[in-house]
Amino acid sequence: MLLYAAAWTALLRALSTNEPQRRTGAFHGLLGYLAVMAHGLVLIPTLFLDGRPNLALGSTVSLIALMITVLFMASRLFQPIQGLGVLIFPSAFTGVAFGWLLPGPAYVAKLQGVAGLFHLLGAGLAYALLSLALAQALLLHFHDRELKKKRAGGFFKSFPPIQTMERILFQLVYLGFGLLTLTLMSGALSSGEMFGQALPFNHHTILALLAWISLAVLVLGRLLLGWRGRTAILWTGLGFFLLATGYFGTRFVLEILLTP
């Protein structure tokens, strides 16, 4: 948690200076990598029970926060997305704190086999990609608003052009949508093998399908109608919210609110 907080502080300072990016990115990047390694070491003892993933609410939130941060730290090597750390590092800090303070009872995944493993991994990566997309959409919105008001100072002056940020946003949306599609397919295969029903009628399935539909609408709207700006933010946020509610919302009710 201290490393994430330090990385966030160093990033804010770097984005507010006029130094070259290769110099300003070094220190907060190093802190970010150290934080990711420490985060992974924290999760190892609690993540697996009897050789299967422990999907208790706290450990899952912390794991997703780690996956988001790993994707961000890897992507920043190839894309100008340094500014995403303004939202990613505090989110990772919160994920670690949640997993530490509210771990919840152990909950071993029922899904088994290759399809089940791919489903769990794909779901986590899809959610991580959509989290990055939402963070990018929010930064794009505020950056565009500041530019229109002709006061794009502070750390916004270190951001890439609006067109570049928008291109990265939809790259994240396309990847997240594609991975979510594969995740739903693998989940149907795994569920069909175990329970004899590919898509059981429950809240997880309904919310996941609604999230997929919302992202499909966004992708089609972008390709056919050129959607951008606030419309893209709203549809990205809707897909993110539906996926989050599908697992985290119900686990929070079961493990926190209804647990004595």
Secondary structure, DSSP 8 states (H G I E B T S, - for coil): -HHHHHHHHHHHHHHTS-S-HHHHHHHHHHHHHHHHHHHHHHHHHHHEETTEEB--HHHHHHHHHHHHHHHHHHHTTTSS-GGGHHHHHHHHHHHHHHHHH---S--B----HHHHHHHHHHHHHHHHHHHHHHHHHHHHHHHHHHHHTT---GGGGGS--HHHHHHHHHHHHHHHHHHHHHHHHHHHHHHHHHHS-SS-SSHHHHHHHHHHHHHHHHHHIIIII---HHHHHHHHHHHHHHHHIIIIIHHHIIIIIS--
